[in-house]
Amino acid sequence: METQDIELLFFTSKTCGVCKVLKPKLLEAVQENFSKVNIRVVYVEEEVEFTGQSMVFTLPVVIIKQGDKEMYRFARSFSVYEILEKLKRLSQL
């Protein structure tokens, strides 16, 4: 599979302090290193049904999907580096 099949979902809310700090750093790093990865920012207040279907109960949450399959999930406490490492691994498959 190619990197354009990879989607990164970033679940956030307008009141999440950690999300506000993490989001710009993460999105910039992913765009710089993996320009073909599709990034979708999901505001849980606006997409309640999708958030529930995705089994997201805490914030922030990052889900990395390849095709329609969830490959990795990061919740609450994680680093930008960890996400970049998983994307690198997926893009090498």
PDB file of N, CA, C and O in Angstrom:
ATOM      1  N   MET A   1       0.838  -1.200   0.000  1.00  0.00           N
ATOM      2  CA  MET A   1       0.000   0.000   0.000  1.00  0.00           C
ATOM      3  C   MET A   1       0.870   1.246   0.000  1.00  0.00           C
ATOM      4  O   MET A   1       1.997   1.250   0.495  1.00  0.00           O
ATOM      5  N   GLU A   2       0.317   2.285  -0.563  1.00  0.00           N
ATOM      6  CA  GLU A   2       1.069   3.526  -0.626  1.00  0.00           C
ATOM      7  C   GLU A   2       0.608   4.481   0.462  1.00  0.00           C
ATOM      8  O   GLU A   2      -0.441   4.281   1.076  1.00  0.00           O
ATOM      9  N   THR A   3       1.403   5.524   0.696  1.00  0.00           N
ATOM     10  CA  THR A   3       1.074   6.443   1.791  1.00  0.00           C
ATOM     11  C   THR A   3      -0.220   7.201   1.552  1.00  0.00           C
ATOM     12  O   THR A   3      -0.818   7.681   2.515  1.00  0.00           O
ATOM     13  N   GLN A   4      -0.685   7.331   0.298  1.00  0.00           N
ATOM     14  CA  GLN A   4      -1.945   8.052   0.116  1.00  0.00           C
ATOM     15  C   GLN A   4      -3.132   7.232   0.617  1.00  0.00           C
ATOM     16  O   GLN A   4      -4.231   7.769   0.755  1.00  0.00           O
ATOM     17  N   ASP A   5      -2.932   5.929   0.893  1.00  0.00           N
ATOM     18  CA  ASP A   5      -3.981   5.103   1.482  1.00  0.00           C
ATOM     19  C   ASP A   5      -4.050   5.287   2.991  1.00  0.00           C
ATOM     20  O   ASP A   5      -4.931   4.730   3.647  1.00  0.00           O
ATOM     21  N   ILE A   6      -3.131   6.060   3.540  1.00  0.00           N
ATOM     22  CA  ILE A   6      -3.053   6.235   4.992  1.00  0.00           C
ATOM     23  C   ILE A   6      -3.805   7.501   5.398  1.00  0.00           C
ATOM     24  O   ILE A   6      -3.634   8.565   4.804  1.00  0.00           O
ATOM     25  N   GLU A   7      -4.643   7.353   6.428  1.00  0.00           N
ATOM     26  CA  GLU A   7      -5.401   8.489   6.945  1.00  0.00           C
ATOM     27  C   GLU A   7      -5.090   8.641   8.427  1.00  0.00           C
ATOM     28  O   GLU A   7      -5.051   7.663   9.173  1.00  0.00           O
ATOM     29  N   LEU A   8      -4.869   9.883   8.839  1.00  0.00           N
ATOM     30  CA  LEU A   8      -4.634  10.186  10.244  1.00  0.00           C
ATOM     31  C   LEU A   8      -5.844  10.963  10.747  1.00  0.00           C
ATOM     32  O   LEU A   8      -6.166  12.032  10.228  1.00  0.00           O
ATOM     33  N   LEU A   9      -6.504  10.422  11.752  1.00  0.00           N
ATOM     34  CA  LEU A   9      -7.654  11.084  12.368  1.00  0.00           C
ATOM     35  C   LEU A   9      -7.203  11.670  13.700  1.00  0.00           C
ATOM     36  O   LEU A   9      -6.682  10.957  14.557  1.00  0.00           O
ATOM     37  N   PHE A  10      -7.404  12.958  13.865  1.00  0.00           N
ATOM     38  CA  PHE A  10      -7.044  13.636  15.114  1.00  0.00           C
ATOM     39  C   PHE A  10      -8.337  14.078  15.792  1.00  0.00           C
ATOM     40  O   PHE A  10      -8.997  15.009  15.332  1.00  0.00           O
ATOM     41  N   PHE A  11      -8.697  13.409  16.885  1.00  0.00           N
ATOM     42  CA  PHE A  11      -9.916  13.747  17.623  1.00  0.00           C
ATOM     43  C   PHE A  11      -9.576  14.796  18.674  1.00  0.00           C
ATOM     44  O   PHE A  11      -8.649  14.622  19.465  1.00  0.00           O
ATOM     45  N   THR A  12     -10.335  15.883  18.671  1.00  0.00           N
ATOM     46  CA  THR A  12     -10.059  17.001  19.556  1.00  0.00           C
ATOM     47  C   THR A  12     -11.370  17.670  19.963  1.00  0.00           C
ATOM     48  O   THR A  12     -12.441  17.303  19.480  1.00  0.00           O
ATOM     49  N   SER A  13     -11.275  18.640  20.846  1.00  0.00           N
ATOM     50  CA  SER A  13     -12.432  19.476  21.178  1.00  0.00           C
ATOM     51  C   SER A  13     -11.924  20.893  21.404  1.00  0.00           C
ATOM     52  O   SER A  13     -10.734  21.127  21.615  1.00  0.00           O
ATOM     53  N   LYS A  14     -12.836  21.802  21.354  1.00  0.00           N
ATOM     54  CA  LYS A  14     -12.459  23.213  21.510  1.00  0.00           C
ATOM     55  C   LYS A  14     -11.970  23.525  22.915  1.00  0.00           C
ATOM     56  O   LYS A  14     -11.323  24.550  23.131  1.00  0.00           O
ATOM     57  N   THR A  15     -12.273  22.646  23.882  1.00  0.00           N
ATOM     58  CA  THR A  15     -11.898  22.909  25.274  1.00  0.00           C
ATOM     59  C   THR A  15     -10.712  22.073  25.754  1.00  0.00           C
ATOM     60  O   THR A  15     -10.345  22.138  26.927  1.00  0.00           O
ATOM     61  N   CYS A  16     -10.113  21.294  24.863  1.00  0.00           N
ATOM     62  CA  CYS A  16      -8.999  20.412  25.246  1.00  0.00           C
ATOM     63  C   CYS A  16      -7.681  21.183  25.182  1.00  0.00           C
ATOM     64  O   CYS A  16      -7.201  21.520  24.099  1.00  0.00           O
ATOM     65  N   GLY A  17      -7.108  21.456  26.340  1.00  0.00           N
ATOM     66  CA  GLY A  17      -5.856  22.205  26.401  1.00  0.00           C
ATOM     67  C   GLY A  17      -4.678  21.471  25.781  1.00  0.00           C
ATOM     68  O   GLY A  17      -3.882  22.065  25.053  1.00  0.00           O
ATOM     69  N   VAL A  18      -4.569  20.186  26.069  1.00  0.00           N
ATOM     70  CA  VAL A  18      -3.482  19.377  25.507  1.00  0.00           C
ATOM     71  C   VAL A  18      -3.580  19.371  23.981  1.00  0.00           C
ATOM     72  O   VAL A  18      -2.572  19.476  23.282  1.00  0.00           O
ATOM     73  N   CYS A  19      -4.811  19.247  23.476  1.00  0.00           N
ATOM     74  CA  CYS A  19      -5.035  19.217  22.021  1.00  0.00           C
ATOM     75  C   CYS A  19      -4.540  20.505  21.367  1.00  0.00           C
ATOM     76  O   CYS A  19      -3.938  20.474  20.293  1.00  0.00           O
ATOM     77  N   LYS A  20      -4.796  21.622  22.016  1.00  0.00           N
ATOM     78  CA  LYS A  20      -4.410  22.921  21.441  1.00  0.00           C
ATOM     79  C   LYS A  20      -2.896  23.045  21.288  1.00  0.00           C
ATOM     80  O   LYS A  20      -2.413  23.687  20.356  1.00  0.00           O
ATOM     81  N   VAL A  21      -2.156  22.431  22.198  1.00  0.00           N
ATOM     82  CA  VAL A  21      -0.693  22.459  22.130  1.00  0.00           C
ATOM     83  C   VAL A  21      -0.191  21.434  21.111  1.00  0.00           C
ATOM     84  O   VAL A  21       0.707  21.720  20.319  1.00  0.00           O
ATOM     85  N   LEU A  22      -0.777  20.248  21.141  1.00  0.00           N
ATOM     86  CA  LEU A  22      -0.306  19.138  20.311  1.00  0.00           C
ATOM     87  C   LEU A  22      -0.679  19.288  18.834  1.00  0.00           C
ATOM     88  O   LEU A  22       0.127  18.983  17.955  1.00  0.00           O
ATOM     89  N   LYS A  23      -1.886  19.752  18.567  1.00  0.00           N
ATOM     90  CA  LYS A  23      -2.406  19.754  17.190  1.00  0.00           C
ATOM     91  C   LYS A  23      -1.498  20.452  16.180  1.00  0.00           C
ATOM     92  O   LYS A  23      -1.163  19.838  15.167  1.00  0.00           O
ATOM     93  N   PRO A  24      -1.082  21.701  16.397  1.00  0.00           N
ATOM     94  CA  PRO A  24      -0.248  22.348  15.374  1.00  0.00           C
ATOM     95  C   PRO A  24       1.092  21.641  15.170  1.00  0.00           C
ATOM     96  O   PRO A  24       1.570  21.536  14.041  1.00  0.00           O
ATOM     97  N   LYS A  25       1.702  21.157  16.257  1.00  0.00           N
ATOM     98  CA  LYS A  25       2.988  20.461  16.151  1.00  0.00           C
ATOM     99  C   LYS A  25       2.829  19.175  15.353  1.00  0.00           C
ATOM    100  O   LYS A  25       3.626  18.881  14.461  1.00  0.00           O
ATOM    101  N   LEU A  26       1.798  18.416  15.681  1.00  0.00           N
ATOM    102  CA  LEU A  26       1.579  17.134  15.028  1.00  0.00           C
ATOM    103  C   LEU A  26       1.243  17.317  13.544  1.00  0.00           C
ATOM    104  O   LEU A  26       1.834  16.657  12.689  1.00  0.00           O
ATOM    105  N   LEU A  27       0.312  18.198  13.243  1.00  0.00           N
ATOM    106  CA  LEU A  27      -0.110  18.385  11.857  1.00  0.00           C
ATOM    107  C   LEU A  27       1.049  18.883  10.996  1.00  0.00           C
ATOM    108  O   LEU A  27       1.215  18.441   9.859  1.00  0.00           O
ATOM    109  N   GLU A  28       1.838  19.788  11.530  1.00  0.00           N
ATOM    110  CA  GLU A  28       2.992  20.302  10.787  1.00  0.00           C
ATOM    111  C   GLU A  28       4.009  19.187  10.531  1.00  0.00           C
ATOM    112  O   GLU A  28       4.518  19.053   9.418  1.00  0.00           O
ATOM    113  N   ALA A  29       4.302  18.393  11.553  1.00  0.00           N
ATOM    114  CA  ALA A  29       5.285  17.313  11.414  1.00  0.00           C
ATOM    115  C   ALA A  29       4.819  16.269  10.403  1.00  0.00           C
ATOM    116  O   ALA A  29       5.617  15.788   9.599  1.00  0.00           O
ATOM    117  N   VAL A  30       3.547  15.917  10.437  1.00  0.00           N
ATOM    118  CA  VAL A  30       3.021  14.912   9.498  1.00  0.00           C
ATOM    119  C   VAL A  30       3.062  15.460   8.075  1.00  0.00           C
ATOM    120  O   VAL A  30       3.475  14.758   7.152  1.00  0.00           O
ATOM    121  N   GLN A  31       2.638  16.708   7.892  1.00  0.00           N
ATOM    122  CA  GLN A  31       2.640  17.298   6.549  1.00  0.00           C
ATOM    123  C   GLN A  31       4.053  17.413   5.996  1.00  0.00           C
ATOM    124  O   GLN A  31       4.268  17.199   4.803  1.00  0.00           O
ATOM    125  N   GLU A  32       5.011  17.746   6.843  1.00  0.00           N
ATOM    126  CA  GLU A  32       6.408  17.871   6.420  1.00  0.00           C
ATOM    127  C   GLU A  32       7.010  16.532   6.003  1.00  0.00           C
ATOM    128  O   GLU A  32       7.714  16.446   4.997  1.00  0.00           O
ATOM    129  N   ASN A  33       6.731  15.488   6.784  1.00  0.00           N
ATOM    130  CA  ASN A  33       7.375  14.196   6.586  1.00  0.00           C
ATOM    131  C   ASN A  33       6.582  13.207   5.739  1.00  0.00           C
ATOM    132  O   ASN A  33       7.159  12.326   5.102  1.00  0.00           O
ATOM    133  N   PHE A  34       5.262  13.356   5.735  1.00  0.00           N
ATOM    134  CA  PHE A  34       4.400  12.409   5.022  1.00  0.00           C
ATOM    135  C   PHE A  34       3.304  13.197   4.299  1.00  0.00           C
ATOM    136  O   PHE A  34       2.137  13.155   4.688  1.00  0.00           O
ATOM    137  N   SER A  35       3.690  13.904   3.259  1.00  0.00           N
ATOM    138  CA  SER A  35       2.773  14.818   2.581  1.00  0.00           C
ATOM    139  C   SER A  35       1.568  14.122   1.947  1.00  0.00           C
ATOM    140  O   SER A  35       0.551  14.768   1.693  1.00  0.00           O
ATOM    141  N   LYS A  36       1.664  12.826   1.690  1.00  0.00           N
ATOM    142  CA  LYS A  36       0.552  12.113   1.047  1.00  0.00           C
ATOM    143  C   LYS A  36      -0.448  11.532   2.047  1.00  0.00           C
ATOM    144  O   LYS A  36      -1.480  10.999   1.642  1.00  0.00           O
ATOM    145  N   VAL A  37      -0.161  11.627   3.335  1.00  0.00           N
ATOM    146  CA  VAL A  37      -1.090  11.126   4.344  1.00  0.00           C
ATOM    147  C   VAL A  37      -2.276  12.084   4.431  1.00  0.00           C
ATOM    148  O   VAL A  37      -2.102  13.297   4.541  1.00  0.00           O
ATOM    149  N   ASN A  38      -3.474  11.525   4.381  1.00  0.00           N
ATOM    150  CA  ASN A  38      -4.686  12.342   4.534  1.00  0.00           C
ATOM    151  C   ASN A  38      -4.908  12.609   6.015  1.00  0.00           C
ATOM    152  O   ASN A  38      -4.936  11.685   6.828  1.00  0.00           O
ATOM    153  N   ILE A  39      -5.068  13.886   6.355  1.00  0.00           N
ATOM    154  CA  ILE A  39      -5.275  14.273   7.755  1.00  0.00           C
ATOM    155  C   ILE A  39      -6.714  14.755   7.909  1.00  0.00           C
ATOM    156  O   ILE A  39      -7.190  15.587   7.137  1.00  0.00           O
ATOM    157  N   ARG A  40      -7.395  14.223   8.914  1.00  0.00           N
ATOM    158  CA  ARG A  40      -8.753  14.673   9.214  1.00  0.00           C
ATOM    159  C   ARG A  40      -8.817  15.055  10.687  1.00  0.00           C
ATOM    160  O   ARG A  40      -8.556  14.229  11.562  1.00  0.00           O
ATOM    161  N   VAL A  41      -9.165  16.306  10.955  1.00  0.00           N
ATOM    162  CA  VAL A  41      -9.338  16.769  12.326  1.00  0.00           C
ATOM    163  C   VAL A  41     -10.814  16.630  12.658  1.00  0.00           C
ATOM    164  O   VAL A  41     -11.669  17.185  11.968  1.00  0.00           O
ATOM    165  N   VAL A  42     -11.110  15.886  13.719  1.00  0.00           N
ATOM    166  CA  VAL A  42     -12.482  15.615  14.121  1.00  0.00           C
ATOM    167  C   VAL A  42     -12.763  16.353  15.429  1.00  0.00           C
ATOM    168  O   VAL A  42     -12.171  16.049  16.465  1.00  0.00           O
ATOM    169  N   TYR A  43     -13.676  17.328  15.366  1.00  0.00           N
ATOM    170  CA  TYR A  43     -14.112  18.011  16.587  1.00  0.00           C
ATOM    171  C   TYR A  43     -15.268  17.212  17.176  1.00  0.00           C
ATOM    172  O   TYR A  43     -16.336  17.111  16.573  1.00  0.00           O
ATOM    173  N   VAL A  44     -15.043  16.644  18.366  1.00  0.00           N
ATOM    174  CA  VAL A  44     -16.003  15.704  18.933  1.00  0.00           C
ATOM    175  C   VAL A  44     -17.381  16.332  19.172  1.00  0.00           C
ATOM    176  O   VAL A  44     -18.394  15.635  19.116  1.00  0.00           O
ATOM    177  N   GLU A  45     -17.426  17.639  19.438  1.00  0.00           N
ATOM    178  CA  GLU A  45     -18.717  18.294  19.657  1.00  0.00           C
ATOM    179  C   GLU A  45     -19.548  18.327  18.371  1.00  0.00           C
ATOM    180  O   GLU A  45     -20.777  18.284  18.413  1.00  0.00           O
ATOM    181  N   GLU A  46     -18.866  18.402  17.242  1.00  0.00           N
ATOM    182  CA  GLU A  46     -19.548  18.535  15.958  1.00  0.00           C
ATOM    183  C   GLU A  46     -19.825  17.187  15.294  1.00  0.00           C
ATOM    184  O   GLU A  46     -20.752  17.068  14.492  1.00  0.00           O
ATOM    185  N   GLU A  47     -19.030  16.180  15.624  1.00  0.00           N
ATOM    186  CA  GLU A  47     -19.181  14.864  14.992  1.00  0.00           C
ATOM    187  C   GLU A  47     -19.372  13.792  16.068  1.00  0.00           C
ATOM    188  O   GLU A  47     -18.578  12.860  16.195  1.00  0.00           O
ATOM    189  N   VAL A  48     -20.448  13.958  16.834  1.00  0.00           N
ATOM    190  CA  VAL A  48     -20.713  13.086  17.981  1.00  0.00           C
ATOM    191  C   VAL A  48     -20.886  11.632  17.547  1.00  0.00           C
ATOM    192  O   VAL A  48     -20.318  10.729  18.162  1.00  0.00           O
ATOM    193  N   GLU A  49     -21.661  11.406  16.502  1.00  0.00           N
ATOM    194  CA  GLU A  49     -21.934  10.038  16.059  1.00  0.00           C
ATOM    195  C   GLU A  49     -20.656   9.346  15.573  1.00  0.00           C
ATOM    196  O   GLU A  49     -20.389   8.202  15.941  1.00  0.00           O
ATOM    197  N   PHE A  50     -19.872  10.039  14.751  1.00  0.00           N
ATOM    198  CA  PHE A  50     -18.620   9.470  14.237  1.00  0.00           C
ATOM    199  C   PHE A  50     -17.651   9.196  15.386  1.00  0.00           C
ATOM    200  O   PHE A  50     -16.956   8.179  15.385  1.00  0.00           O
ATOM    201  N   THR A  51     -17.604  10.099  16.363  1.00  0.00           N
ATOM    202  CA  THR A  51     -16.733   9.917  17.527  1.00  0.00           C
ATOM    203  C   THR A  51     -17.116   8.642  18.278  1.00  0.00           C
ATOM    204  O   THR A  51     -16.247   7.863  18.670  1.00  0.00           O
ATOM    205  N   GLY A  52     -18.408   8.435  18.476  1.00  0.00           N
ATOM    206  CA  GLY A  52     -18.886   7.229  19.147  1.00  0.00           C
ATOM    207  C   GLY A  52     -18.572   5.974  18.355  1.00  0.00           C
ATOM    208  O   GLY A  52     -18.132   4.971  18.917  1.00  0.00           O
ATOM    209  N   GLN A  53     -18.800   6.029  17.047  1.00  0.00           N
ATOM    210  CA  GLN A  53     -18.511   4.883  16.182  1.00  0.00           C
ATOM    211  C   GLN A  53     -17.018   4.542  16.216  1.00  0.00           C
ATOM    212  O   GLN A  53     -16.628   3.385  16.058  1.00  0.00           O
ATOM    213  N   SER A  54     -16.199   5.565  16.422  1.00  0.00           N
ATOM    214  CA  SER A  54     -14.747   5.366  16.462  1.00  0.00           C
ATOM    215  C   SER A  54     -14.259   4.957  17.846  1.00  0.00           C
ATOM    216  O   SER A  54     -13.059   4.774  18.054  1.00  0.00           O
ATOM    217  N   MET A  55     -15.194   4.811  18.805  1.00  0.00           N
ATOM    218  CA  MET A  55     -14.861   4.389  20.171  1.00  0.00           C
ATOM    219  C   MET A  55     -13.867   5.338  20.836  1.00  0.00           C
ATOM    220  O   MET A  55     -12.908   4.901  21.471  1.00  0.00           O
ATOM    221  N   VAL A  56     -14.104   6.621  20.684  1.00  0.00           N
ATOM    222  CA  VAL A  56     -13.247   7.642  21.292  1.00  0.00           C
ATOM    223  C   VAL A  56     -13.931   8.152  22.556  1.00  0.00           C
ATOM    224  O   VAL A  56     -15.026   8.711  22.495  1.00  0.00           O
ATOM    225  N   PHE A  57     -13.280   7.957  23.702  1.00  0.00           N
ATOM    226  CA  PHE A  57     -13.859   8.334  24.988  1.00  0.00           C
ATOM    227  C   PHE A  57     -12.986   9.275  25.795  1.00  0.00           C
ATOM    228  O   PHE A  57     -13.361   9.676  26.896  1.00  0.00           O
ATOM    229  N   THR A  58     -11.838   9.631  25.268  1.00  0.00           N
ATOM    230  CA  THR A  58     -10.923  10.550  25.939  1.00  0.00           C
ATOM    231  C   THR A  58     -10.266  11.411  24.860  1.00  0.00           C
ATOM    232  O   THR A  58     -10.402  11.124  23.671  1.00  0.00           O
ATOM    233  N   LEU A  59      -9.572  12.439  25.258  1.00  0.00           N
ATOM    234  CA  LEU A  59      -8.904  13.305  24.280  1.00  0.00           C
ATOM    235  C   LEU A  59      -7.501  13.641  24.761  1.00  0.00           C
ATOM    236  O   LEU A  59      -7.252  13.632  25.967  1.00  0.00           O
ATOM    237  N   PRO A  60      -6.592  13.932  23.867  1.00  0.00           N
ATOM    238  CA  PRO A  60      -6.704  13.749  22.419  1.00  0.00           C
ATOM    239  C   PRO A  60      -6.559  12.282  22.032  1.00  0.00           C
ATOM    240  O   PRO A  60      -6.003  11.477  22.779  1.00  0.00           O
ATOM    241  N   VAL A  61      -7.071  11.954  20.849  1.00  0.00           N
ATOM    242  CA  VAL A  61      -6.919  10.624  20.282  1.00  0.00           C
ATOM    243  C   VAL A  61      -6.470  10.778  18.833  1.00  0.00           C
ATOM    244  O   VAL A  61      -7.006  11.596  18.085  1.00  0.00           O
ATOM    245  N   VAL A  62      -5.481   9.979  18.453  1.00  0.00           N
ATOM    246  CA  VAL A  62      -5.053   9.911  17.054  1.00  0.00           C
ATOM    247  C   VAL A  62      -5.222   8.466  16.605  1.00  0.00           C
ATOM    248  O   VAL A  62      -4.735   7.537  17.248  1.00  0.00           O
ATOM    249  N   ILE A  63      -5.920   8.299  15.491  1.00  0.00           N
ATOM    250  CA  ILE A  63      -6.088   6.978  14.890  1.00  0.00           C
ATOM    251  C   ILE A  63      -5.437   7.019  13.514  1.00  0.00           C
ATOM    252  O   ILE A  63      -5.693   7.923  12.718  1.00  0.00           O
ATOM    253  N   ILE A  64      -4.600   6.039  13.252  1.00  0.00           N
ATOM    254  CA  ILE A  64      -3.978   5.925  11.929  1.00  0.00           C
ATOM    255  C   ILE A  64      -4.624   4.737  11.230  1.00  0.00           C
ATOM    256  O   ILE A  64      -4.584   3.607  11.716  1.00  0.00           O
ATOM    257  N   LYS A  65      -5.218   5.020  10.079  1.00  0.00           N
ATOM    258  CA  LYS A  65      -5.883   3.975   9.314  1.00  0.00           C
ATOM    259  C   LYS A  65      -5.168   3.772   7.988  1.00  0.00           C
ATOM    260  O   LYS A  65      -4.627   4.711   7.405  1.00  0.00           O
ATOM    261  N   GLN A  66      -5.176   2.531   7.526  1.00  0.00           N
ATOM    262  CA  GLN A  66      -4.667   2.233   6.195  1.00  0.00           C
ATOM    263  C   GLN A  66      -5.791   1.508   5.479  1.00  0.00           C
ATOM    264  O   GLN A  66      -6.239   0.448   5.915  1.00  0.00           O
ATOM    265  N   GLY A  67      -6.247   2.098   4.362  1.00  0.00           N
ATOM    266  CA  GLY A  67      -7.465   1.608   3.755  1.00  0.00           C
ATOM    267  C   GLY A  67      -8.581   1.872   4.744  1.00  0.00           C
ATOM    268  O   GLY A  67      -8.722   2.998   5.223  1.00  0.00           O
ATOM    269  N   ASP A  68      -9.376   0.866   5.062  1.00  0.00           N
ATOM    270  CA  ASP A  68     -10.443   1.036   6.057  1.00  0.00           C
ATOM    271  C   ASP A  68     -10.077   0.412   7.393  1.00  0.00           C
ATOM    272  O   ASP A  68     -10.913   0.330   8.293  1.00  0.00           O
ATOM    273  N   LYS A  69      -8.840  -0.025   7.526  1.00  0.00           N
ATOM    274  CA  LYS A  69      -8.428  -0.750   8.722  1.00  0.00           C
ATOM    275  C   LYS A  69      -7.650   0.147   9.682  1.00  0.00           C
ATOM    276  O   LYS A  69      -6.712   0.838   9.286  1.00  0.00           O
ATOM    277  N   GLU A  70      -8.062   0.122  10.958  1.00  0.00           N
ATOM    278  CA  GLU A  70      -7.316   0.863  11.976  1.00  0.00           C
ATOM    279  C   GLU A  70      -6.008   0.132  12.262  1.00  0.00           C
ATOM    280  O   GLU A  70      -6.003  -1.044  12.625  1.00  0.00           O
ATOM    281  N   MET A  71      -4.894   0.854  12.091  1.00  0.00           N
ATOM    282  CA  MET A  71      -3.588   0.250  12.298  1.00  0.00           C
ATOM    283  C   MET A  71      -3.010   0.601  13.669  1.00  0.00           C
ATOM    284  O   MET A  71      -2.435  -0.251  14.346  1.00  0.00           O
ATOM    285  N   TYR A  72      -3.169   1.867  14.071  1.00  0.00           N
ATOM    286  CA  TYR A  72      -2.623   2.328  15.351  1.00  0.00           C
ATOM    287  C   TYR A  72      -3.595   3.312  15.990  1.00  0.00           C
ATOM    288  O   TYR A  72      -4.318   4.032  15.301  1.00  0.00           O
ATOM    289  N   ARG A  73      -3.597   3.328  17.321  1.00  0.00           N
ATOM    290  CA  ARG A  73      -4.412   4.279  18.080  1.00  0.00           C
ATOM    291  C   ARG A  73      -3.566   4.821  19.225  1.00  0.00           C
ATOM    292  O   ARG A  73      -2.919   4.070  19.956  1.00  0.00           O
ATOM    293  N   PHE A  74      -3.588   6.131  19.359  1.00  0.00           N
ATOM    294  CA  PHE A  74      -2.878   6.809  20.452  1.00  0.00           C
ATOM    295  C   PHE A  74      -3.925   7.591  21.237  1.00  0.00           C
ATOM    296  O   PHE A  74      -4.739   8.304  20.650  1.00  0.00           O
ATOM    297  N   ALA A  75      -3.906   7.461  22.553  1.00  0.00           N
ATOM    298  CA  ALA A  75      -4.890   8.164  23.372  1.00  0.00           C
ATOM    299  C   ALA A  75      -4.221   8.861  24.549  1.00  0.00           C
ATOM    300  O   ALA A  75      -3.316   8.320  25.185  1.00  0.00           O
ATOM    301  N   ARG A  76      -4.686  10.059  24.818  1.00  0.00           N
ATOM    302  CA  ARG A  76      -4.313  10.877  25.968  1.00  0.00           C
ATOM    303  C   ARG A  76      -2.845  11.280  26.027  1.00  0.00           C
ATOM    304  O   ARG A  76      -2.534  12.461  25.869  1.00  0.00           O
ATOM    305  N   SER A  77      -1.945  10.347  26.246  1.00  0.00           N
ATOM    306  CA  SER A  77      -0.540  10.698  26.460  1.00  0.00           C
ATOM    307  C   SER A  77       0.355  10.024  25.414  1.00  0.00           C
ATOM    308  O   SER A  77       0.607   8.821  25.483  1.00  0.00           O
ATOM    309  N   PHE A  78       0.829  10.813  24.447  1.00  0.00           N
ATOM    310  CA  PHE A  78       1.695  10.289  23.399  1.00  0.00           C
ATOM    311  C   PHE A  78       2.484  11.447  22.809  1.00  0.00           C
ATOM    312  O   PHE A  78       2.171  12.614  23.046  1.00  0.00           O
ATOM    313  N   SER A  79       3.506  11.110  22.041  1.00  0.00           N
ATOM    314  CA  SER A  79       4.347  12.164  21.466  1.00  0.00           C
ATOM    315  C   SER A  79       4.205  12.194  19.947  1.00  0.00           C
ATOM    316  O   SER A  79       3.791  11.216  19.325  1.00  0.00           O
ATOM    317  N   VAL A  80       4.554  13.327  19.374  1.00  0.00           N
ATOM    318  CA  VAL A  80       4.572  13.482  17.924  1.00  0.00           C
ATOM    319  C   VAL A  80       5.531  12.450  17.332  1.00  0.00           C
ATOM    320  O   VAL A  80       5.250  11.864  16.287  1.00  0.00           O
ATOM    321  N   TYR A  81       6.652  12.232  17.997  1.00  0.00           N
ATOM    322  CA  TYR A  81       7.661  11.284  17.525  1.00  0.00           C
ATOM    323  C   TYR A  81       7.078   9.873  17.371  1.00  0.00           C
ATOM    324  O   TYR A  81       7.344   9.193  16.380  1.00  0.00           O
ATOM    325  N   GLU A  82       6.283   9.439  18.353  1.00  0.00           N
ATOM    326  CA  GLU A  82       5.684   8.101  18.290  1.00  0.00           C
ATOM    327  C   GLU A  82       4.810   7.952  17.043  1.00  0.00           C
ATOM    328  O   GLU A  82       4.843   6.920  16.373  1.00  0.00           O
ATOM    329  N   ILE A  83       4.040   8.975  16.745  1.00  0.00           N
ATOM    330  CA  ILE A  83       3.148   8.930  15.586  1.00  0.00           C
ATOM    331  C   ILE A  83       3.956   8.913  14.291  1.00  0.00           C
ATOM    332  O   ILE A  83       3.642   8.158  13.371  1.00  0.00           O
ATOM    333  N   LEU A  84       4.989   9.738  14.220  1.00  0.00           N
ATOM    334  CA  LEU A  84       5.837   9.755  13.021  1.00  0.00           C
ATOM    335  C   LEU A  84       6.507   8.397  12.799  1.00  0.00           C
ATOM    336  O   LEU A  84       6.646   7.953  11.659  1.00  0.00           O
ATOM    337  N   GLU A  85       6.921   7.738  13.883  1.00  0.00           N
ATOM    338  CA  GLU A  85       7.533   6.409  13.770  1.00  0.00           C
ATOM    339  C   GLU A  85       6.559   5.396  13.179  1.00  0.00           C
ATOM    340  O   GLU A  85       6.940   4.595  12.326  1.00  0.00           O
ATOM    341  N   LYS A  86       5.314   5.425  13.622  1.00  0.00           N
ATOM    342  CA  LYS A  86       4.315   4.479  13.104  1.00  0.00           C
ATOM    343  C   LYS A  86       3.998   4.787  11.640  1.00  0.00           C
ATOM    344  O   LYS A  86       3.826   3.868  10.839  1.00  0.00           O
ATOM    345  N   LEU A  87       3.921   6.052  11.291  1.00  0.00           N
ATOM    346  CA  LEU A  87       3.670   6.422   9.892  1.00  0.00           C
ATOM    347  C   LEU A  87       4.825   5.969   9.015  1.00  0.00           C
ATOM    348  O   LEU A  87       4.616   5.491   7.900  1.00  0.00           O
ATOM    349  N   LYS A  88       6.037   6.119   9.516  1.00  0.00           N
ATOM    350  CA  LYS A  88       7.226   5.684   8.774  1.00  0.00           C
ATOM    351  C   LYS A  88       7.164   4.173   8.534  1.00  0.00           C
ATOM    352  O   LYS A  88       7.435   3.698   7.431  1.00  0.00           O
ATOM    353  N   ARG A  89       6.810   3.441   9.562  1.00  0.00           N
ATOM    354  CA  ARG A  89       6.712   1.989   9.459  1.00  0.00           C
ATOM    355  C   ARG A  89       5.651   1.597   8.414  1.00  0.00           C
ATOM    356  O   ARG A  89       5.891   0.720   7.583  1.00  0.00           O
ATOM    357  N   LEU A  90       4.502   2.239   8.460  1.00  0.00           N
ATOM    358  CA  LEU A  90       3.429   1.930   7.510  1.00  0.00           C
ATOM    359  C   LEU A  90       3.821   2.270   6.068  1.00  0.00           C
ATOM    360  O   LEU A  90       3.505   1.528   5.138  1.00  0.00           O
ATOM    361  N   SER A  91       4.495   3.373   5.904  1.00  0.00           N
ATOM    362  CA  SER A  91       4.837   3.812   4.549  1.00  0.00           C
ATOM    363  C   SER A  91       5.934   2.943   3.933  1.00  0.00           C
ATOM    364  O   SER A  91       6.152   2.989   2.723  1.00  0.00           O
ATOM    365  N   GLN A  92       6.622   2.153   4.757  1.00  0.00           N
ATOM    366  CA  GLN A  92       7.657   1.262   4.246  1.00  0.00           C
ATOM    367  C   GLN A  92       7.126  -0.112   3.867  1.00  0.00           C
ATOM    368  O   GLN A  92       7.845  -0.908   3.262  1.00  0.00           O
ATOM    369  N   LEU A  93       5.882  -0.397   4.212  1.00  0.00           N
ATOM    370  CA  LEU A  93       5.299  -1.719   3.912  1.00  0.00           C
ATOM    371  C   LEU A  93       5.067  -1.883   2.428  1.00  0.00           C
ATOM    372  O   LEU A  93       4.584  -2.927   1.990  1.00  0.00           O
TER     373      LEU A  93
END
